[in-house]
Amino acid sequence: MVASSPVPERSPLHLIISEQLREQILTGRYAPGEQLPSEHQLMEQFEVSRITIRRVLANLASQGLVVAHQGKGVFVKEQRKINYRLSNQLVFFEEDMAQQGVTSSIQSLVFEQVRAPKEVREKLKLPAKHARVYLQKKLLLLDGVPAVFDVSYILPELGKRFAKELQAQMTFPVLEQNNIGIERIEATFECTQASQELSQHLQIPLGSPLLVYCYTAYSQDDQPVLFGWAPSCGDRLCYSVTLQRSLGA
């Protein structure tokens, strides 16, 4: 069952209508391939202007829920939930996506040097109270649709050295291409709700439930080089884990 995402009472009307149609799509009221009511029918149904309905449809299209065919109408897209497979053999996110035929890309939003918060200092084993690190916020898109908002802190020497590459590519390939091998990743999962920032960039209603992948990456000699967390939309990305009994158990 797909729960309805909370929409603040003061949200713009087009967002309220978008969420109602989004829920109907996700719950099967409108099936993949089915045509949505025409603009005129939606205007009558919701008692709003054509401009509002067009903003609604544009919002649904940006979420990858519908597609417009000129001269025919707007149709529900096949909803493909992409699976990131976690396993003992370390396979990076973009590698797994490529193996599944999914195109992954990033949009770098923030890249700057900041004073490391306490949790970051502990995770990256930075002794100095006033230690500085590089903060990066980026949007991960899967087949062009926003799916993950990634916030990461990277060691200052690495952030400074690879600033240009890190703003254009996925983080781990940049490090690996420069002989900084990632030997292991420690990860936990948490839940949160979409803040204003997450709502804006993931194009979802404020307060929507999100799954958060929290991670610390280690290079050679068990040196932590990166710490971050990545909230994702549950209807666009899921994680799977294979558990295997150890030999002799």
N, C-alpha and C positions, 0 to 999 in steps of 0.2 A: 504494500500500500504506500502511495506517495503522499506525504503530508503536505498540507498547504503552507507556504512560507509566509510569515507574518509581514504585513505591509503597513507601515505607519499611516495613521489616519490622514496626515497632512501630505502624504506622497502625491506627486502629480497624477492627474487622472489617467494619463496614458500608461503609467506604471502599474496602477491598480488594475486596469483592464488587461494589460500584458500578463500580469500574474494570474488572473482568472483564466485566460486562454492557455497560458503555459501549463497550469494544473490540469486543464482538460486534455491537453495533448499528452502529458506524461501519464495520466490515468487511463488513456485509451479512448476518451470520448471522441477524439479525432484520431483516426488510425494513420499510420505511415502511408503516404501516397494519396490520402484523402484531401479533397479541396476544402479550404475554409470558406465560410460564407463570404459573399462579395463585400466590397467596401460599403456599398449602400445598405446591405443587410446588417452589417455590423454597426453602422451609424444608427439605424433604427433600433437595433437590439439594445445598445448601450446609451442611446440618446445623446450622442456627441457629434462633433463636427468631423468632416472628412480629414482635416489636418490631424486631429487627434488619432483617428484610426490609422492613418498612414504612419504616424510615430509608433503606434502599437505594433504594426506589422514590421516596421524597421527594427524595432527592439527584439521581436521574436526571431527575425532573420539573423541578427547579430549574435544571438545565442545558439544559432545552428538548428533551430527548431522548425523553421519553414523556409521555403524557397519560392520565389515568384517566377512564373513563366509568362512572358509577355503575350498579351492577347488571350490568355487562358485563365489566369488567376493565381492564387497563392495556395501552395500545397504543403502538407506536413512531410518533413524529411524523415527518412529512416533513422531512428535514434540508436546510435552505436555507442555503447559504453566501453571505453578503452580500458584495458587491463594492464597494469604495471606489475610484472611478475618478480617478486622478491625471492631470492634463493641463496644457498650457500655460495654458489658461484656468482661472484659479483659482476652483474651486467648493468651498465649505467642506463639511465632513463631513456636517453635518445637512441641508444642501441636497441633497446627492447621495442621502442616505438617503430623504428625502421624495420625490424624483423616482422612486425605486424602490418607493415605497409602504411603506417601512419606518418605523416609529415609533421615534425615538431620544429618549432621556432621560438625565438624569444623576442621580447620587447623590453629593453632596459629602461627603467623608469628613474632610478636613483643610483648614483655611484659616487660615493664621497668618503673621505676619511673622517672618522668620528671617535670620540672617547669611548672605550669599550665599557658597556654596562657590566655589572658584577657577574651576572650569569655567563656572559661571553668570556670574561677573564678566566672564570673557573673552567669552562669547557675547553678553551684554547690554551690553558695553563700559562697564562700571562701573569707574571709576578707583580709588575708595577701597577699601583693603584690608578695611575693616570695613563695607562697604556692606550695606544690608539690602534684602531683596526679600520679596514675598509668595509663599509656597509653597502650592499647592493640589494635593490628591490627590482624584481623583473617579473614580467608576465610570460607564462608559458602557454603557447598556443598549439593545439592539436588539430591538424587539418584546417588551420586558420581560425579556430574557435577558442576563445580564452577558457582555460581549464584550471590553471594553477597560478597562484600568486606566491612567488618565492622571495623570502627575506633571508639573506645570508651575510655572515661576517667572516672575513678572510684575513689571514695574517698580513700585516702592513707591507712587508717586503714583497709578498706575492701580488697584493693589490696594486702596488706602485709599478712593479715590473710588467704586469700583464693587463694594465688598465684598459688599453684599447681592445685587446682580444676578448676580455671578459664582458665587455659591453656589446659585443657582436655575436658571441657564441655561448654555448652551454659551458658551465664552469669546469666540469671534470675533463672533458676532452682538451680544453686549453691547458690544464695542468699536465695531463698525460703526454700531450704533444711536446711539452717542454721538460720531459724526463722527471716529472714529479708524480710518481705513481701513487695511486690510492690503493692501499692495502686492505682496508676494511672500513665499514660504515656502521656506526651504532645508531639505531633508530627506535623511536617510540611513536605511538599514535595518540592523538588527543582530539577532542571535539571543541568547536567554538561556533560563534555566530558571526555573520558578516557585519563588519563595521562599515562606516561610510566609505572608507578607502577601498575595502574589499568589494563592497557592493558596486562601486563605480567601475572598477577595473574588471571584475568578473561578470559584470552586467547581470546582476541578480538582485532581488529585493533586499533591503536592509533587514538584518536579523536572520537571514537564511542559514540553515545548519551547514556546517563545513567540517570536513575531516582534515586534520592537520598532521602532516608527516614531519616530525622533528628529527634532525640528524646531526651527527658529528662525524666528519671524515678524517681518517688518519693516513699519513704517508709512511714512508720507511721509518724504521726505528720508533714506531708507535707515536709519531709526532702529529698532534691534531693541527689541521691546517684550515678547517672550515667548519662553521657551526651555523645552523639555520633551521627554519621551519617553513613549511609550504602548505597553506590551506588550499583545498581543492573542492570542486563541485562534485557531489556524489552521483549526479546524473550524467557526468561527463567522464569521470575517471574513477576506477576502483583499483584496489591492490589485492594481489593473491599471494599466498605463502604456501610452500610445500614443506611439510614436516616429515622427516625421515628418521626412523629408528637407527641409532648408531650400531655398527657391527659389534656383535658380541653381547648386545644388551639382552 
